[in-house]
Amino acid sequence: MIVRTFVRTALSGGGGLFAALAIALAVPASAQNAPPPEVAQALAVFDAECAKIQSQHEETGAGSPRVYTNQLAALRRKLQDVGDLEGILVVMQESERFITVIAGDADPFERVPEMPESALVKTPAALRQLQDAYLKNKSDQAELCNKQFTDLAGRLIGRLDAITKELTIRNRIPDAVLVKKETDYWRKAMAENRLFGAIECRALVRSGRLPPASDDLSEATPGARTGSSADAPWRTWTVEPVARYAREGSLFGHPDLPDELSLTFDKERGQIRVEGVRVVDQASIDMRDRSWLGKAIRWTIPAAKQLDATFQITSKALAPNKDAGPAVQIIVQYDKTPSQVFTQPILHRDMTIQIVYDTETDARRIFWVQGQTGMPLTIPADARSIRLLLAITTRRPGERCDSTITVR
């Protein structure tokens, strides 16, 4: 599997995201480092194949819910014929639940949002068989989708390798070096099972929602190894010392908090490393039990217009469900107003959380890109004493955290 987020989004009607994939590799470099014509041709082929995959999977994904609802209607008629009232009521409840979820009330944390584990029934057995078949069909679609995308990227890499060799033979060494860097980038993304995250970030760069790291063809993506550009708004923030943290009550730096997890910040690279294994069960501080424990880093922001950043989170240790750790939390507060809190469990290897200005609402908001969820931020233009806190916490002993957060 490439990335669970890719599977869930692609197979739940995420046409917009597939459209981003279709243009993801066509991010223009600067005029000085424009890709050679041979590369542009290879990328055009890639774009066309992406569009083909998009069409196929949108069509397949759109048909699955309709098939399932028809199956539920047929099952209800069969149960009616044998006088199974309890079975009919369960099927009616499932039909109502499924239609509601498909209409938009889905849990973004579930791999198959319209069929979470909590919806699976024991009886009637015929209904459970339909649910299991639905999940298997989704899984089969996901495997096919991942295979097609991996094969497509593999062919692109093979073509870029051939172009590098051809350019070298023709003594076009600068162009050959550029293409090799591009090839190495995608080969590394595949080897580290981060292919979709890399492509998604390239799409964000192209749309202007993330700044390129440099003018280099290979490094002009948020997947590059170093942090954000020197003129990124967050570079104006004043960082405070890392401190122990408890999510309950947003307790920052209390001396009685246990020392859970390790957090370090490389300001030059814009990278935060958080790692460790939870040891204690909970801590009782100020007559209140604290279960979510970890570390936090806090910044002071000079002005509202500087409250603009992207947090690219790459994790090796994932939360098993949305009620477990590790989890990331971002808190924004200004003057003496109540804190504005955004929390997400780390359920995916690659997560992108942005604080951006929304032109439609004329306000800022925190937005989780992959889950397509977020919240508005109420920050007046003349706000003073703006603070942003980023925390990583775990909930139970044994939970592990191993995350790198790049600030852009």
N, C-alpha and C positions, 0 to 999 in steps of 0.2 A: 504494500500500500504506500502511496506517495505521502499524502497527508490526509488525516481524517477530515479536516475542514474542506479540502477539495472534494472529497467524495460526497459529503453531505450537501454542500452548496450546489455542486454540479447536478446532483440527482434530485434536488427539490425545487427545480425550476429556476436556478440561478443563471438565467440567460445573460444578465448584465455582466456577470463575472466572466462568463465564457467569452463575451465580446471583448472584455479587457485582455483575456488571454490571446485573442486573435491578433492583437496589436502589440502584445507585451514586448516582443523582441525587436520592434521597429523603433525603439527610442533613438531619436537622432543624437549623435554626438555633436561636439562643436564643429564648426566649419573646418578647423585645422585637422581634426581627427575623424572626419567623415568616413564611414565604412567604405571599402573598395566596392566597385560595381558588382564584383563576383559575390560578395557577401550580401549585398542588397537583393540580388536575385535569389540566393538561398533563403533569405528571410521572407521573400514574397511567397515562395513555395510553402514555407512553414505557416504563414498566415492563412493561405488557402486551405491547408490541411486542418488548421484549427477551426476554421469556419465550417468545414465538413463535419468534424467531430461535434461541434456545437449543434448543428442541425439535427444530427442523429440522436444525440442524447436528450435534447429538448423534446423531440417527438416521442421518444420512448418514455421519458419521465412524465410527460403530460398524460399519457394513456394509462399509467398504472392506477391512479386513484379512481378513474372511471371504471376500470375493470373490477376493482375491489368493491365499490359500491353496488355494482350490478350483481356481484357474487353474494353480497349481503342480502339483497332483495330476494334472490333466488333461494337462499337458505331460509329466510323468514317464511317463504311460501311452503317449503318442505316441512318446517316445524309446525306450521298451521295445519297442514294435512294430517299430522299425527297427534294433534292436540297438545303440543308441548308449550304451555303458556310461559313457564319460567324461561325456557330457551328463547322464545319470541321476545320477551322483555329485555333479555341480555343483548340480543342482536339489535333491537331498536336503540338501546342505549349506546352500543358501539357505533351504529350508523350515525347517530346524532353527534357523538364525540368526534368521529372522523371528519364529518362534513365541517364541523366548527373549526377544527385544527387546520384543515386544508384551506379554509377561508382566511386564515391568517393568525389564529391563536395557537401558534406552535412554540415548543420549547427549543430555543436555538442551541442548547447544550447537547441535545440528543443527536446521535449519529443519523437516525432516521426520525426526524421531528414528528411526523404524523403517526408514528407507531412506536412510542416509547415503551420501555419494559413495564411500566406501571399500567399500561392499557391491555397487556396480554392476559387472557382469561384461561381458566382451567376447564370450565364447562360453559356451553356445550362443546364437546370435542370437535365437532365440525367447524365451529367458529375459530377455535384455536388453530386448526389446520389451515384455514384461510389466512390467518394472521402470520403463521410461520411461512406460508408460501409467499406472502407479500414481502416479508423480510428477506427471504432467500432471493427473490427476484431483484430486490434493491441491491443486495450484496453482489449478485451476478453482474448487474449493471455497473456497480462500482469497480469490480475487478476488470471488466472490459474497458471501462473508461481509463483506469490507471494504466493498463497495458498499452492502449492506443497512444496515450500521452507520452509514456516512457519510450515507446518505439519511435514516436515522432521526434522527440528530443535526441534520441540516439542517432537517427538519420541525419539530423541537423549537425551534430558533432562530427559524424563521418564526413559530411560534405565540407565542413570548415577545415578539417584536417587535410583534405585533398586540396583545398584552396591554398592553405598555408604552404604546402609542398610546391604547388604550381608557382606561387609568388616568389618563393625562394629560388627556384630554378631560373626564373626570369629576372633575378636580381632586384626584385622589388622588396627589399629587406624591411623598410619601415612598415609597409602594409602587412607583410608576413608576420611581423612582431605583434601588430594590433590584432590580427585575426587569431593568432595563437593565444593571446591573453583572453580573448573572448571564448575560445574553445575550452581553455583550461577552467574558466569560470563555470561553464555549464557542466563540464565533466565533474568538477568538484561538487556542484550542487546535486548531481545524480548520485555520486558516491556517498554523500552524507544524507541522502534521503530528504533533501530540501528543495527538490525541483520546483514544486508548485510555489513554495514561498518565494523563491528567487524570481520566478516569472511574475508573480503577483506584485512584488515590489517594483519590478521594471514597469509594470502598468501604472503604478502610482506615480513614478517619476514622470512618465510621459504625460499623465493628466495634470501634472503640476502640484500634486498633493504631497509630494516628497521632493526635497532638493537632491540633485545628483551629488555624489561625493567628490567627483572631479570631472575633468573634461575627457578623461581616457575612455575609450570605447568599452573596455572591460570593467573599469571601476565606476562608471557612471550609473551605478545601480545601488539601491539601498542594501543590496546583498554584499557589497564590497566589504573588505575585511576591517577597514578603519571606520571611525565615526563620522559625524556630520561635518558640513563645511564650517569654516571659521566664523562666518557671518550669520549663522543660524540664530534665531531669536533667543534660544535657551542659553546661548553663550553669555548673555547679559545678566543671567540670574546669579544670585549670590548663594553659594551652597553652605549649609550648616553641617556640623559633624554628624556622622551616622550614629543612630541611637537605637536602643531596644524599643520594641513597640508591641502593643496589644490592641487588637482591632476593637474590642468592646470598650466603648468610651473614647476611642482614638487616643490611647494613652501613649505619649511619646516621651522617651527618655526618663521614665520613672526609675529611681535607683533600686526598687524592689523587684523589678521585672527580671525574669530569668534570662540568661544569655543564650538565646536560641538562634540558630543560623548565623552565617557569616556574610556580611555585605561590604564590598569594596567598590570604590568609584574612581575610575581613571578619567579625570576631567579632560585631559588632552585628547583622548580617543572618544570620549563621550560614551564610555561603556561601564555598566554596572554588573558586577558578578555577585550572585547570591547562591550559596550552597550550604549543605548541612543536612543532618537528620534530626528530627524532633526527638527530644529526650523526655522532658517533663510532661505530666498529664495536663495540669492547669495551674494557674496561680491566683490566689485570693489576695487582692490588693484594694485598699480603701473600701473594704466591706463589699467587694464585688468579685465574682469569679471571672477570670480571664482565660478563655480557651484558645483564641486565635493569637498566637505569639510568633514573633519574628524580629525583623529589622526594618528600619525605615530611613530614608534620606529626605531632607527638606530643603527647599530653596525659597529665597525671597525674590520677588519679581518686581522690577522697577516701575512698570506701567502695564496697563491692561493690554496695550497693543503688542507687548512682548510675550503675552501668554499664548504661545504658539509652538507646539512640539509634537513629535511623533516618537513613540516608544515601541521599538521593534524587539519583541521578546522571543528568544529561542531557548527551548527547554528540553532537557533530557529526561527529567522526572515529571510525570504528569499526575494530576489529580484523578482518582478513579471515578469520581462523580462530582456534581456541582455543589455538594454539601461537604466536601473534603478539601484538604490542602494538597499542594500549595495553591495560594491565591494571590493575586495582585490587587492592590487598592490604591486609588489616586484620590486625594482630597484637595480641594481648592477652597481657600478662605480669604476674605479680605476684611479690613478694619475689624469690627467686632461682630460681624454677621455670622449666622450659623454656617457650619461647614457644609460644603457640597461634595458628596461622596459617591464614587464610582468603584464598584468591586466586581472582579471576574475571577472565577477559578481558572487555574492554568490547566486546561483540558486538551490543549493542542500543542504540538511541537513548535509551531510558528504562530505568533499572535501579533497583531499590529493595533495599537491603541493610539488614537490621535486626539489632540486638542486643536481644533480648527475654528476658523471664523466661517459661519454659515451665512451666505449672502441672502438666502431666502428668508431667514428669520431675523437677520441683522443682529445676531448674537453668536457667542462662542458655544461650542459643545464638545463633550468628550464622546468619542465614537470608537467602538470596536469594529474594525473593518471586516474581519472574517464573519463575525456573527451578525453584522448589520444591525447592531443595537447600540444605544447611547443615551445621553441625557443632556439637556441644555444647561449652560452655565450662566448664571446671572452675575455679570461683572460689569459695573458701570465704567464708562471711559475714564472717569476721574477717580476711580477707586485707588485707595492707598493701602499700604501694608499688605500686599497680596502675597500669599504663601501657597506653595504647592508641596504636598507630601506624597511620596511614592513608597509603598510598603509591600513587602512580601511576607506572608505569614503561613503557618501550618496550624492544623487543628488538633491532631492526635499524635501520640507517641509512635515513632516508626515512619511517619510521613517524611519523604525526602524532597529536597529542593536542589535543583541544579540548573540554573537559568542565567543567561546572558542578556542584558537589556541594553540596547544601543539607543541613545537619545539623538534625535535628529531635528 
